[in-house]
Amino acid sequence: MEEELINIKNTAMSFILESENLESLEEVKQQFLGKNGKLTLALKDISKLPKEKRPEIGKLANEVKLTIEETIKEKVAQLGKLEYKKEEIIDITLPGIKPSLGHLHLITQAIEEISAIFEKIGFTRVRYPEVEWDWYAFTALNFPQNHPARDDWETFFVKQKPNLKKGSVLLTPHTSSGQIREMERKKTPPIKMLNIAKCYRRQSDVSHTPMFHQFEGLVVDKNISITHLKGTLDYFVRSYFGQNRKSRIRPYHFQFTEPSFEVDVSCGVCEGKGCKLCKAGWLEMGGAGMVHPNVLRFGGIDPKKYIGFAFGWGVERVVMMKEGLEIDDLRLLYSNNLDFLEQF
């Protein structure tokens, strides 16, 4: 029995070392360690031996089995490396695989386009804090203390000790706070500012998100009139939406402008004739108006010498209104849905 086990080990070792691939190695494994393998059958015969010889032969049999198993593992590792090296061979004549490239988010693209449009007519791009004082966000913009916009349900207030002069800390609800900061910075007109920033309000539905972007224009100089405002509006609408689109202004009310206007853009689907989308040929874009004298005073500008106009619109809103885009839910823009985002 002892001689048989030694012969099984030597034969198995020889077959294992001669194996050239994993398939032939698996055949050797089954030949010796399988259900009907030579070593398996030999182990069954140990029970037929005299009791005094069983421990010694059993020990030898286990050693033979362990040796075969370890040798098979080493051979598997060796053959696996050879297979890997074969697959690793590179044909330098083959064309390379281009890595996938990302692109700017749709909103970032819009911000760059809007900035470029206004730069062409002399507007200077500025940036101001998103975490702001109540003074800049409301008081200096002519908002009374009891205005609904100052309610906790409308504005995100920050838990921080208020400033005696500037009031509470908040996440700016609009880019209009940049008007006061720009007037304080420039001190003396002319001023021609474009402020694009994130804004925050407690709103979330198909047309609102808690965080959104606005772009704010401010022009302050002598002899400024509504004609200058309307000309700027027409220029932007034609440049951004297309040469066939038009703008119009309607009387409205904003705390920081007087007179104030809502700005509409002619519908790109029906070209202003009226359809299911626009109902009457026009789509609302945002607000505008002549800067309120109180706002000029709060900004350190003499309203008797200077006058100005301002406008503030949502970046996401003008994107949704652009011809060729069919975005029926604003929240899609921030959903991280690659199937949607990769279209732009």
C-alpha positions as CSV (number, residue, x, y, z in Angstrom):
1,M,0.0,0.0,0.0
2,E,2.8,2.4,0.9
3,E,4.5,1.7,-2.5
4,E,1.2,2.3,-4.3
5,L,0.7,5.7,-2.7
6,I,4.3,6.8,-3.6
7,N,3.8,5.7,-7.2
8,I,0.5,7.7,-7.4
9,K,2.3,10.8,-6.1
10,N,5.2,10.5,-8.5
11,T,2.9,9.9,-11.5
12,A,0.6,12.8,-10.5
13,M,3.5,15.2,-10.1
14,S,4.9,14.2,-13.5
15,F,1.5,14.8,-15.2
16,I,1.0,18.1,-13.4
17,L,4.4,19.5,-14.4
18,E,3.8,18.4,-18.0
19,S,0.4,20.2,-18.3
20,E,0.5,23.0,-20.8
21,N,-2.9,24.6,-20.1
22,L,-5.6,24.8,-17.5
23,E,-7.8,22.3,-19.4
24,S,-5.2,19.5,-19.3
25,L,-4.4,20.4,-15.7
26,E,-8.1,19.9,-14.8
27,E,-8.0,16.5,-16.4
28,V,-5.0,15.5,-14.3
29,K,-6.8,16.7,-11.1
30,Q,-9.9,14.6,-11.9
31,Q,-7.7,11.6,-12.8
32,F,-6.1,11.5,-9.3
33,L,-8.4,13.5,-6.9
34,G,-11.8,13.1,-8.6
35,K,-14.7,10.9,-7.4
36,N,-13.2,7.9,-9.1
37,G,-9.5,9.1,-9.1
38,K,-6.6,6.9,-8.3
39,L,-5.8,8.5,-5.0
40,T,-9.5,8.6,-4.0
41,L,-9.9,4.9,-4.6
42,A,-6.6,4.1,-2.7
43,L,-7.9,6.0,0.3
44,K,-11.0,3.8,0.4
45,D,-8.8,0.7,0.5
46,I,-7.2,1.9,3.8
47,S,-10.1,0.5,5.7
48,K,-9.2,-3.0,4.5
49,L,-5.7,-2.9,6.1
50,P,-4.9,-4.3,9.6
51,K,-5.7,-1.9,12.3
52,E,-2.1,-1.4,13.4
53,K,-1.0,-0.3,9.9
54,R,-3.9,2.1,9.2
55,P,-2.5,5.2,11.1
56,E,0.8,5.1,9.3
57,I,-0.7,4.5,5.8
58,G,-3.4,7.1,6.5
59,K,-0.8,9.7,7.4
60,L,1.1,9.0,4.2
61,A,-2.0,9.1,2.1
62,N,-2.9,12.6,3.5
63,E,0.6,13.8,2.8
64,V,0.4,12.6,-0.8
65,K,-3.0,14.3,-1.3
66,L,-1.7,17.6,0.2
67,T,1.4,17.5,-2.1
68,I,-0.7,16.9,-5.2
69,E,-3.2,19.7,-4.3
70,E,-0.4,22.3,-3.6
71,T,1.4,21.4,-6.8
72,I,-1.8,21.9,-8.8
73,K,-2.3,25.3,-7.2
74,E,1.2,26.4,-8.1
75,K,0.7,25.1,-11.7
76,V,-2.6,27.0,-12.0
77,A,-0.9,30.2,-10.9
78,Q,1.9,29.7,-13.4
79,L,-0.4,28.9,-16.3
80,G,-2.7,31.8,-15.4
81,K,0.3,34.3,-15.7
82,L,1.2,32.8,-19.1
83,E,-2.4,33.3,-20.3
84,Y,-2.4,36.8,-19.0
85,K,0.8,37.6,-20.8
86,K,-0.5,36.3,-24.1
87,E,-3.6,38.5,-23.8
88,E,-1.4,41.5,-22.8
89,I,0.3,41.6,-26.2
90,I,-0.4,45.0,-27.8
91,D,-0.6,45.6,-31.5
92,I,0.7,49.2,-31.9
93,T,-0.8,49.4,-35.4
94,L,-4.4,49.2,-34.1
95,P,-6.2,52.6,-33.6
96,G,-6.4,53.8,-30.0
97,I,-9.5,53.8,-27.9
98,K,-10.7,57.3,-27.3
99,P,-11.5,58.0,-23.6
100,S,-15.0,59.3,-23.0
101,L,-14.9,63.1,-22.4
102,G,-17.4,65.1,-20.2
103,H,-18.7,68.5,-21.1
104,L,-19.9,71.6,-19.3
105,H,-23.3,71.4,-17.6
106,L,-26.1,73.0,-19.6
107,I,-26.5,75.8,-17.0
108,T,-22.7,76.6,-17.2
109,Q,-23.0,76.7,-21.0
110,A,-25.9,79.2,-20.6
111,I,-24.0,81.4,-18.2
112,E,-21.0,81.6,-20.5
113,E,-23.3,82.5,-23.5
114,I,-25.2,85.1,-21.5
115,S,-21.9,86.6,-20.2
116,A,-20.5,86.8,-23.8
117,I,-23.7,88.5,-25.1
118,F,-23.6,91.3,-22.5
119,E,-19.8,91.8,-22.7
120,K,-20.3,92.8,-26.3
121,I,-22.3,95.9,-25.2
122,G,-20.0,96.9,-22.4
123,F,-21.3,95.1,-19.3
124,T,-18.7,94.0,-16.8
125,R,-19.1,90.6,-15.1
126,V,-19.0,90.8,-11.3
127,R,-19.6,88.3,-8.4
128,Y,-20.8,89.0,-5.0
129,P,-21.5,86.8,-1.8
130,E,-24.2,84.2,-1.8
131,V,-24.3,84.3,2.0
132,E,-25.5,87.9,2.5
133,W,-26.6,90.5,5.1
134,D,-30.3,91.4,5.3
135,W,-29.2,95.0,4.6
136,Y,-28.0,94.2,1.0
137,A,-30.7,91.6,0.3
138,F,-33.7,93.6,1.5
139,T,-33.4,96.9,3.4
140,A,-31.1,98.7,0.9
141,L,-33.4,97.5,-1.9
142,N,-36.4,99.3,-0.5
143,F,-38.1,96.3,1.1
144,P,-40.2,97.3,4.2
145,Q,-39.7,95.3,7.4
146,N,-43.0,93.4,7.1
147,H,-42.5,92.4,3.4
148,P,-43.5,88.7,2.8
149,A,-40.1,88.0,1.3
150,R,-38.5,88.5,4.7
151,D,-40.5,85.6,6.1
152,D,-38.8,82.4,7.3
153,W,-41.0,80.5,4.8
154,E,-39.6,82.4,1.8
155,T,-36.0,83.0,2.6
156,F,-33.2,80.8,4.1
157,F,-31.9,82.5,7.2
158,V,-28.5,81.5,8.7
159,K,-28.3,80.9,12.5
160,Q,-25.7,83.5,13.2
161,K,-25.7,86.6,15.5
162,P,-27.1,89.5,13.5
163,N,-25.0,92.6,12.8
164,L,-26.3,95.8,14.5
165,K,-26.2,97.7,11.2
166,K,-26.6,95.1,8.6
167,G,-29.1,92.8,10.2
168,S,-29.5,89.0,9.9
169,V,-27.4,86.6,7.8
170,L,-29.2,84.8,4.9
171,L,-28.7,82.9,1.7
172,T,-29.3,85.6,-0.9
173,P,-32.7,85.2,-2.5
174,H,-31.8,87.2,-5.6
175,T,-28.8,88.8,-7.4
176,S,-30.2,92.2,-6.8
177,S,-28.1,92.6,-3.6
178,G,-25.2,93.0,-6.0
179,Q,-26.6,96.3,-7.1
180,I,-25.9,97.9,-3.8
181,R,-22.5,96.3,-3.5
182,E,-21.5,97.4,-7.0
183,M,-22.6,101.0,-6.3
184,E,-20.6,101.0,-3.0
185,R,-17.6,99.6,-4.9
186,K,-17.7,102.0,-7.9
187,K,-18.9,105.0,-5.8
188,T,-19.2,107.2,-8.9
189,P,-21.1,106.3,-12.1
190,P,-21.0,105.2,-14.9
191,I,-21.9,101.7,-13.8
192,K,-22.6,98.8,-16.2
193,M,-22.7,95.6,-14.2
194,L,-23.7,92.0,-14.9
195,N,-23.9,89.8,-11.8
196,I,-24.5,86.1,-12.2
197,A,-24.8,84.0,-9.1
198,K,-26.7,81.2,-7.2
199,C,-29.9,82.2,-5.4
200,Y,-31.9,80.4,-2.7
201,R,-35.6,80.3,-2.0
202,R,-38.0,77.9,-0.2
203,Q,-39.6,76.7,-3.4
204,S,-39.6,73.3,-5.1
205,D,-41.8,72.2,-8.0
206,V,-41.7,71.6,-11.8
207,S,-40.7,75.3,-12.4
208,H,-38.7,76.0,-9.1
209,T,-35.8,74.6,-7.2
210,P,-34.4,75.7,-3.8
211,M,-31.2,76.7,-5.5
212,F,-31.2,78.4,-8.9
213,H,-29.2,80.9,-10.9
214,Q,-30.0,84.5,-11.8
215,F,-28.3,87.1,-13.9
216,E,-28.6,90.7,-12.8
217,G,-27.9,93.8,-15.0
218,L,-27.4,97.3,-13.7
219,V,-26.7,100.5,-15.6
220,V,-26.4,103.8,-13.8
221,D,-25.4,107.0,-15.6
222,K,-26.7,110.4,-16.5
223,N,-29.6,110.7,-19.0
224,I,-30.6,107.0,-18.8
225,S,-34.1,106.3,-19.9
226,I,-36.6,103.4,-20.5
227,T,-35.5,103.5,-24.2
228,H,-32.0,102.3,-23.1
229,L,-33.6,99.5,-21.1
230,K,-35.9,98.4,-24.0
231,G,-32.9,98.4,-26.4
232,T,-30.9,96.2,-24.1
233,L,-33.8,93.8,-23.7
234,D,-34.3,93.6,-27.5
235,Y,-30.5,93.0,-28.0
236,F,-30.4,90.1,-25.5
237,V,-33.6,88.5,-26.8
238,R,-32.4,88.5,-30.4
239,S,-28.9,87.4,-29.5
240,Y,-29.9,84.5,-27.2
241,F,-33.3,83.3,-28.6
242,G,-32.9,84.2,-32.3
243,Q,-33.2,87.1,-34.6
244,N,-37.0,86.5,-35.1
245,R,-37.8,86.8,-31.4
246,K,-39.1,90.0,-29.9
247,S,-39.5,91.4,-26.4
248,R,-42.1,93.5,-24.7
249,I,-42.5,95.2,-21.3
250,R,-45.7,95.3,-19.2
251,P,-46.3,97.5,-16.1
252,Y,-45.6,95.7,-12.8
253,H,-44.4,96.3,-9.3
254,F,-41.0,95.6,-7.7
255,Q,-39.7,97.2,-4.5
256,F,-36.4,98.3,-6.0
257,T,-37.5,99.8,-9.4
258,E,-39.9,102.5,-10.3
259,P,-41.4,102.3,-12.9
260,S,-41.2,98.4,-12.9
261,F,-41.9,96.0,-15.8
262,E,-42.4,92.4,-16.5
263,V,-40.5,91.3,-19.6
264,D,-42.1,88.9,-22.2
265,V,-40.5,87.2,-25.1
266,S,-42.4,86.2,-28.3
267,C,-43.1,82.5,-28.5
268,G,-40.6,80.6,-30.6
269,V,-43.1,77.9,-31.5
270,C,-45.9,80.0,-33.1
271,E,-43.8,83.2,-33.6
272,G,-46.2,85.3,-31.5
273,K,-49.4,84.1,-33.1
274,G,-50.7,82.1,-30.1
275,C,-50.5,78.4,-29.4
276,K,-50.9,75.8,-26.7
277,L,-47.6,76.7,-25.1
278,C,-47.9,80.5,-24.9
279,K,-51.7,80.9,-25.2
280,A,-51.4,84.5,-26.4
281,G,-48.1,84.6,-28.3
282,W,-45.8,85.7,-25.4
283,L,-43.7,83.9,-22.7
284,E,-42.8,85.7,-19.4
285,M,-39.1,86.0,-19.0
286,G,-38.6,88.1,-15.8
287,G,-38.5,91.5,-14.3
288,A,-36.9,94.9,-15.1
289,G,-37.3,98.6,-14.4
290,M,-35.8,101.9,-13.6
291,V,-33.8,101.9,-10.4
292,H,-35.7,103.3,-7.5
293,P,-34.3,106.6,-6.1
294,N,-34.1,105.1,-2.6
295,V,-32.0,102.3,-3.9
296,L,-29.6,104.8,-5.5
297,R,-29.4,106.6,-2.2
298,F,-28.7,103.4,-0.2
299,G,-25.9,102.7,-2.7
300,G,-24.4,106.1,-2.2
301,I,-25.5,107.6,-5.5
302,D,-27.3,110.9,-5.8
303,P,-30.6,110.2,-7.6
304,K,-30.9,113.9,-8.7
305,K,-27.7,113.5,-10.8
306,Y,-27.9,109.9,-11.9
307,I,-30.6,107.5,-13.0
308,G,-30.4,103.8,-14.0
309,F,-32.1,100.7,-15.1
310,A,-31.9,97.1,-13.8
311,F,-33.1,93.6,-14.8
312,G,-33.0,90.2,-13.1
313,W,-33.9,86.9,-14.8
314,G,-33.4,83.3,-13.9
315,V,-30.8,81.4,-16.0
316,E,-32.8,78.2,-15.8
317,R,-35.9,80.0,-17.0
318,V,-34.3,81.5,-20.1
319,V,-32.7,78.1,-20.8
320,M,-36.2,76.4,-20.7
321,M,-37.5,79.1,-23.0
322,K,-34.8,78.6,-25.7
323,E,-36.0,77.3,-29.0
324,G,-35.5,73.6,-29.6
325,L,-35.4,72.6,-25.9
326,E,-38.3,70.7,-24.4
327,I,-37.6,70.8,-20.7
328,D,-40.9,70.4,-18.8
329,D,-39.5,70.0,-15.3
330,L,-36.8,72.4,-14.0
331,R,-35.6,69.8,-11.5
332,L,-34.2,67.6,-14.4
333,L,-31.3,70.1,-14.7
334,Y,-30.0,69.0,-11.3
335,S,-31.1,65.3,-11.3
336,N,-27.7,63.9,-12.3
337,N,-29.6,61.9,-15.0
338,L,-26.8,61.3,-17.6
339,D,-29.3,60.2,-20.3
340,F,-30.7,63.7,-20.1
341,L,-27.5,65.7,-19.5
342,E,-25.5,64.0,-22.2
343,Q,-27.9,65.5,-24.8
344,F,-26.4,68.9,-24.2
